Amino acid sequence: MTDSRLEAIESKLAFQELTTLQLSDTLHQQQKQIDHLELLCQQLIGRVQEMADTLNSDPVIDEKPPHY
């Protein structure tokens, strides 16, 4: 194998290693963002459920206004 060919292979390998590291970092950041968004969704679901429970248990809401 000639030196220039070996250098070309080493260069390609170095580029692939760098690309793999960049992809890994990107994937890690995306997973952190997904985890955060899932937490926010669960919190919102809880808040909506609390609001629904409050509306369903409040007897004043079912009353007609006095002018009816």
Stockholm file with secondary structure:
# STOCKHOLM 1.0

chainA/1-68         MTDSRLEAIESKLAFQELTTLQLSDTLHQQQKQIDHLELLCQQLIGRVQEMADTLNSDPVIDEKPPHY
#=GR chainA/1-68 SS CCHHHHHHHHHHHHHHHHHHHHHHHHHHHHHHHHHHHHHHHHHHHHHHHHHHHHHHHCGGGGSCCTTC
#=GC SS_cons        CCHHHHHHHHHHHHHHHHHHHHHHHHHHHHHHHHHHHHHHHHHHHHHHHHHHHHHHHCGGGGSCCTTC
//
